[in-house]
Amino acid sequence: MVVLFVVIAMISACGAGGGAQTPGGSAPDGKADTAAKPKEEKHDPMTLKLYQYGLALTDSDFSKLFADPVKKKFPYITLELIRMGKGMQPEDLLAAGDFPDILFSSNGKIPYLTDLGVLADLNPQVKKNNTDLNRFQPDILNVIKNYAAGGEVYALPFSRNFSPLFYNKDLFDKFGVSYPKDGLTWNDVHDLAQKLSRSDGGVSYRGFDYGQVPDTAGSILSLGYVNPKTNKSIINTDSWKKVFNLLQGFYSIPGNMPEKADFGDLNKARKEFTEGRLAMFIDKGNGLVPMLQDLDNQHKPLNWDLTASPNFPEAPGVEGRMDIHLFEVYAKGKHQDDAFKVIDYLTSKDIEMLASGGGRVTSLTDKAVQNNYGKELSALKGKHIEAIFKSKPAPLPPSTDYDGLVQKQVTAAFKSVVLDGQDINSALRAAQEAADKAIAEELAK
């Protein structure tokens, strides 16, 4: 009995104390302990497939920017890269019943992908995950929203491309020509190309190339392809004729015409520039800069620099259309929740800082991320990278489901002008007729 009374007294004393806690995890007043750690959510290991659709993405960039950070953030997720190629187009993957969970593509692909029905509206996931869309630059986000009539958000932006004028300083020095500067007009570039298109020591040098013509040049003036109200092509116009005349003038310069088989081949023009046989080149930075960095890595650096894109008088300070690299989620994927968490993380400040340092222009408004551009690339040391931010992407014209059909006709028409000597007026008139026929056939299906 004595022992029992002692035990009861001890229990009573503990209950009256101010700092003791019961073994069950409750505070002295009997309330739940709010400091208790929540149980970690358990996940089964999974592999999410990421589809590279129409963009440049090296194996090392995939690992450094995507796969490795995701594995660290979400240990249960493994990213697998699926590359576009023969038999690996979106319709092929759909037919095979093996469409990837995440897409890495550009804004220009959105209309085609929405027609296929493969893009999920991310609005529910944005709300569910409290994702802050205000972290993205408004003009970039608006481009994505403009592809959706019902307010859908089909993608989160990762980076934007840029289209400056790259030039080979050694060739300018070789032929005694002053380097180009920001604020060039197209006439200025034409004059330089004339001075730099020549042969020397048995080697032919070309003064200028645009790589992808005439589509990219037309985009500077926001030229469209189809009237969305009438579904008729709008390419036999004075504006398109102006673009054709401009570009034909460059290829009419003696010595500046590439081999016929190489005409309009972007990869051939890139090779020509990186091998030191092309003096000036307008190209997408995300395509050319990695190649220039590879030369540095091989200890074979090219002596190059860049300026802002040349100007049309009616569009000063404007380069080609907005080209955004973005992430999308497959609308019928089994792991949409996890896929969204991945792309939300890949567009966060931590990853954007890493990508910016590696030479991708961020989609974020964060100034620290913007100012980190190219800091990790030896190829960009001492370069005039301010030029990248001196030109604004051109506004996008209204898009339609038939733009691709008409774009093919414009490209074919330009080739007939440059390669076959066809009159520009006749070429564009024939292209418009062929485009309208193609649209009508598509509408009749």
C-alpha positions in Angstrom: 0.0 0.0 0.0 2.8 2.4 0.8 4.4 1.7 -2.6 1.1 2.3 -4.3 0.6 5.6 -2.7 4.1 6.7 -3.7 3.5 5.8 -7.3 0.1 7.7 -7.3 1.8 10.8 -5.9 4.6 10.7 -8.5 2.0 10.5 -11.3 0.1 13.4 -9.9 3.2 15.5 -9.6 4.1 14.9 -13.3 0.6 15.8 -14.4 0.8 19.1 -12.6 4.2 20.1 -14.1 4.5 22.7 -16.8 7.0 21.1 -19.2 6.4 17.4 -19.2 4.9 15.6 -22.3 3.1 12.3 -22.3 4.6 9.4 -24.1 1.8 9.5 -26.7 3.0 12.8 -28.2 0.5 15.2 -26.6 1.4 18.4 -24.8 0.8 18.6 -21.1 -2.6 20.2 -21.7 -3.6 17.1 -23.6 -3.7 18.8 -27.0 -1.9 17.3 -30.0 1.7 18.1 -30.5 1.8 20.4 -33.6 5.6 20.0 -33.8 5.3 16.4 -34.7 6.8 15.7 -38.1 4.4 14.5 -40.8 5.1 11.1 -42.3 7.1 11.2 -45.5 5.0 10.4 -48.6 6.0 7.1 -50.1 6.1 6.6 -53.9 6.8 3.6 -56.0 9.7 4.1 -58.5 8.6 5.3 -61.8 10.0 6.3 -65.2 8.7 9.4 -67.0 9.4 9.7 -70.7 10.4 13.2 -71.9 9.9 13.7 -75.7 12.3 16.0 -77.5 10.1 17.3 -80.3 11.8 19.7 -82.7 14.4 21.3 -80.4 18.1 21.1 -80.0 18.9 19.1 -76.8 22.3 17.4 -76.3 22.7 14.3 -74.1 24.8 16.3 -71.6 22.1 19.1 -71.4 19.4 16.5 -70.8 21.4 15.0 -67.9 22.6 18.3 -66.4 19.4 20.4 -66.7 16.7 17.8 -66.5 17.4 14.2 -65.5 19.9 14.7 -62.7 18.1 17.6 -60.9 14.8 15.6 -61.1 16.4 12.5 -59.6 17.8 14.6 -56.8 14.5 16.4 -56.1 12.3 13.4 -56.7 14.4 10.2 -56.0 11.6 7.9 -57.1 11.4 9.5 -60.6 13.7 8.6 -63.5 13.5 10.7 -66.7 14.0 8.9 -70.0 14.8 10.9 -73.1 12.8 10.1 -76.3 14.1 11.8 -79.4 12.1 12.8 -82.4 13.1 11.0 -85.6 12.0 8.6 -88.3 9.1 6.6 -87.0 9.1 8.7 -83.8 6.8 11.5 -84.8 3.8 12.3 -82.5 1.4 10.5 -84.7 3.7 7.4 -84.7 3.9 7.4 -80.9 0.1 7.8 -80.6 -0.5 4.9 -83.0 1.9 2.7 -81.0 0.1 3.6 -77.8 3.3 4.7 -76.1 3.1 8.5 -76.0 5.6 10.2 -73.6 4.5 11.8 -70.4 6.3 15.1 -70.9 7.0 17.1 -74.1 9.9 19.5 -74.6 9.0 21.5 -77.7 8.4 25.1 -79.0 5.3 27.3 -79.1 5.0 26.8 -82.8 4.1 23.2 -82.3 1.2 23.9 -80.0 -1.6 24.1 -82.7 -0.6 20.8 -84.2 -0.3 19.1 -80.8 -3.7 20.4 -79.7 -5.2 19.1 -82.9 -3.9 15.7 -82.0 -5.4 16.0 -78.5 -2.2 15.2 -76.7 -1.8 18.3 -74.6 -3.3 18.6 -71.1 -4.8 21.9 -69.8 -2.5 22.7 -66.9 -4.9 25.0 -65.1 -6.1 22.3 -62.7 -2.5 21.4 -61.8 -1.5 25.0 -61.4 -4.3 25.5 -58.9 -3.7 22.2 -57.1 0.0 22.9 -56.7 -0.2 26.6 -56.0 2.0 27.3 -59.0 2.9 30.9 -59.4 2.6 31.8 -63.1 3.6 35.4 -62.3 7.2 34.2 -62.1 7.2 34.0 -66.0 7.8 37.0 -68.2 4.3 38.3 -69.2 5.0 38.5 -73.0 6.2 34.8 -73.0 3.2 33.7 -70.9 0.8 35.6 -73.2 2.1 33.8 -76.2 1.2 30.5 -74.7 -2.2 31.7 -73.6 -2.9 33.0 -77.1 -3.0 29.5 -78.4 -6.0 28.7 -76.3 -9.4 30.1 -77.0 -10.9 28.8 -73.7 -8.3 30.1 -71.3 -6.3 26.8 -71.2 -2.7 26.8 -70.3 -1.0 24.1 -72.4 2.6 24.6 -71.3 5.1 26.1 -68.8 7.9 28.1 -70.5 11.5 27.1 -70.0 13.5 29.5 -72.1 13.2 31.7 -75.2 15.4 31.6 -78.2 17.1 34.6 -79.9 18.3 35.5 -83.4 21.3 37.8 -83.4 23.8 38.4 -86.2 26.8 36.2 -85.6 30.0 37.1 -87.4 33.6 35.7 -87.9 36.1 38.3 -86.8 39.0 36.6 -88.5 37.3 36.9 -91.9 36.6 40.6 -91.3 40.2 41.1 -90.3 41.4 39.0 -93.3 39.6 41.2 -95.8 40.1 44.5 -94.0 36.4 45.1 -93.3 35.2 46.9 -90.1 33.1 44.8 -87.7 29.3 45.2 -87.7 27.7 47.0 -84.9 24.2 47.1 -83.2 21.6 49.0 -85.2 22.5 47.7 -88.6 20.0 47.9 -91.4 19.5 45.2 -94.0 21.2 47.4 -96.5 24.3 47.6 -94.2 24.4 43.9 -94.1 24.1 43.6 -97.8 27.1 46.0 -98.3 29.2 44.0 -95.9 28.2 40.7 -97.6 29.4 42.1 -100.9 32.9 42.9 -99.4 33.2 39.5 -97.8 32.0 37.1 -100.5 35.2 36.2 -102.3 37.9 33.5 -102.9 41.3 33.6 -101.4 44.1 31.0 -101.5 41.8 28.5 -103.3 39.1 28.8 -100.6 35.7 30.3 -101.2 34.2 32.5 -98.5 30.6 33.6 -98.3 29.5 36.9 -96.8 26.1 36.1 -95.4 23.4 33.4 -94.9 20.1 33.4 -93.1 19.9 29.6 -92.7 16.1 29.2 -92.6 14.5 31.3 -95.4 12.2 33.0 -96.0 10.0 32.0 -93.0 12.2 33.5 -90.3 12.8 36.8 -92.2 9.0 37.2 -92.8 8.4 36.7 -89.1 10.3 39.9 -88.3 7.4 41.7 -90.0 4.8 39.4 -88.3 3.7 38.1 -91.7 1.0 35.5 -91.5 0.0 32.7 -93.8 -3.8 32.4 -93.6 -6.7 34.7 -92.9 -8.4 33.0 -90.0 -11.8 34.5 -91.0 -11.8 33.3 -94.6 -9.3 30.3 -94.4 -7.6 31.8 -97.5 -3.9 32.2 -97.8 -2.4 35.7 -97.6 1.0 35.4 -99.1 0.7 37.1 -102.5 1.2 40.5 -100.8 3.6 43.4 -101.0 5.1 42.5 -97.6 6.0 39.0 -98.7 7.4 40.4 -102.0 9.6 42.7 -100.0 11.0 39.8 -98.0 11.6 37.8 -101.2 13.4 40.8 -102.8 15.6 41.3 -99.7 16.8 37.7 -99.5 17.2 37.2 -103.3 19.5 40.3 -103.2 21.9 38.4 -100.8 22.0 35.3 -102.9 22.5 37.3 -106.1 25.9 38.6 -104.7 28.6 36.9 -106.7 30.2 34.2 -104.6 27.5 34.3 -101.9 25.3 31.5 -103.3 25.7 28.1 -101.5 25.7 24.9 -103.4 22.3 24.1 -104.8 21.9 21.0 -102.7 22.7 23.0 -99.6 20.4 25.9 -100.2 18.1 26.5 -97.2 19.8 23.8 -95.2 20.3 25.2 -91.7 22.7 22.5 -90.6 24.9 23.0 -93.6 25.0 26.8 -93.0 26.0 26.2 -89.3 28.8 23.9 -90.4 30.0 26.5 -92.9 30.1 29.1 -90.2 31.8 27.0 -87.5 34.4 25.9 -90.0 35.3 29.5 -90.8 33.9 29.9 -94.4 30.9 32.0 -93.7 31.4 35.6 -92.5 28.0 36.5 -91.2 25.1 34.3 -90.1 21.7 34.9 -88.5 20.7 31.8 -86.5 18.9 30.8 -83.4 21.3 31.1 -80.5 20.2 27.9 -78.8 21.2 26.1 -81.9 24.6 27.7 -82.7 26.0 28.7 -79.3 26.3 25.0 -78.2 28.3 24.3 -81.3 30.6 27.2 -80.6 31.1 26.0 -77.1 32.0 22.5 -78.4 34.8 24.1 -80.5 36.0 25.7 -77.3 35.9 22.4 -75.5 38.0 20.9 -78.3 40.5 23.8 -77.9 39.6 24.9 -81.4 37.8 28.2 -80.6 36.3 30.3 -83.4 37.1 34.0 -83.2 33.5 35.3 -83.4 31.1 37.9 -81.9 27.6 39.0 -82.4 25.4 42.1 -82.9 21.7 42.7 -82.6 19.5 41.6 -85.4 19.4 43.9 -88.5 16.4 46.2 -88.7 13.6 46.8 -91.1 12.7 50.6 -91.1 9.1 49.7 -90.2 10.2 47.4 -87.4 13.2 48.9 -85.6 14.7 46.8 -82.8 12.7 43.7 -83.7 14.1 40.3 -84.5 12.3 37.1 -85.6 9.1 35.8 -84.0 8.9 34.7 -80.4 10.4 31.2 -80.2 9.8 29.7 -76.7 11.1 26.3 -75.5 8.5 24.8 -73.2 7.2 21.8 -71.3 3.9 20.1 -71.8 2.1 17.2 -70.2 0.4 14.3 -72.1 -3.4 14.7 -71.7 -3.9 10.9 -71.3 -0.8 10.1 -69.4 -1.0 7.8 -66.3 1.3 10.0 -64.2 0.0 13.5 -64.9 0.4 14.7 -61.3 4.1 13.6 -61.2 4.7 15.0 -64.7 3.4 18.4 -63.7 5.5 18.4 -60.5 8.6 17.7 -62.7 7.9 20.5 -65.2 7.0 22.9 -62.3 10.4 22.2 -60.8 12.3 22.4 -64.1 10.9 26.0 -64.5 11.8 27.0 -61.0 14.6 29.6 -60.2 17.1 26.9 -59.2 17.0 25.1 -62.5 16.5 28.3 -64.5 19.7 29.7 -62.9 21.6 26.6 -64.0 20.2 26.8 -67.5 20.9 30.5 -67.8 24.5 30.1 -66.9 24.7 27.4 -69.6 23.5 29.7 -72.3 19.7 29.6 -72.3 17.7 32.8 -72.0 15.4 32.4 -69.1 11.6 32.7 -69.2 11.5 34.1 -65.7 11.3 37.7 -64.6 14.0 37.2 -62.0 16.9 39.6 -62.7 19.5 37.4 -60.9 18.6 34.6 -63.3 18.7 36.9 -66.3 22.1 38.4 -65.4 23.5 34.9 -65.0 23.2 34.3 -68.8 26.2 32.5 -70.3 28.4 32.8 -67.2 29.5 29.1 -67.4 30.4 29.1 -71.1 33.9 29.9 -72.1 32.7 30.5 -75.7 30.8 33.6 -74.5 33.6 35.2 -72.5 34.2 38.7 -73.7 31.4 38.5 -76.3 28.9 41.3 -76.9 26.1 39.3 -75.2 24.2 42.6 -74.5 23.2 42.4 -78.2 20.9 39.4 -77.3 18.7 41.6 -75.2 18.6 44.7 -77.5 16.1 43.2 -80.0 12.6 42.2 -79.1 10.8 39.2 -80.7 8.2 40.1 -83.2 4.6 39.8 -82.3 3.0 36.6 -83.6 0.3 36.9 -86.3 -3.0 35.0 -85.7 -2.3 31.3 -86.2 -4.5 28.8 -88.0 -4.6 25.0 -88.5 -3.5 25.5 -92.1 -0.3 27.6 -91.6 1.9 24.7 -92.2 0.4 23.9 -95.6 0.9 27.5 -96.7 4.4 27.8 -95.3 5.5 24.9 -97.5 4.3 26.8 -100.5 6.2 29.9 -99.5 9.4 28.0 -99.1 8.9 26.2 -102.4 8.2 29.6 -104.1 11.3 31.1 -102.8 13.5 28.2 -104.0 12.0 28.6 -107.4 13.0 32.2 -107.4 16.5 31.8 -106.3 17.4 28.4 -107.8 15.3 28.5 -111.0 15.1 32.2 -111.7 11.3 32.5 -111.5 9.8 35.9 -111.3 8.8 36.8 -107.7 5.3 38.0 -108.6 4.6 34.8 -110.6 6.1 32.6 -107.9 3.9 34.1 -105.1 0.8 34.1 -107.2 1.3 30.4 -108.0 2.1 29.7 -104.4 -1.1 31.3 -103.2 -3.2 29.3 -105.7 -1.5 26.1 -104.6 -2.0 27.0 -100.9 -5.7 27.8 -101.3 -6.2 24.5 -103.1 -4.4 22.6 -100.3 -6.6 24.3 -97.6 -9.8 23.5 -99.5 -8.8 19.9 -99.8 -8.1 19.8 -96.1 -11.4 21.5 -95.3 -13.2 18.9 -97.4 -11.9 15.9 -95.4 
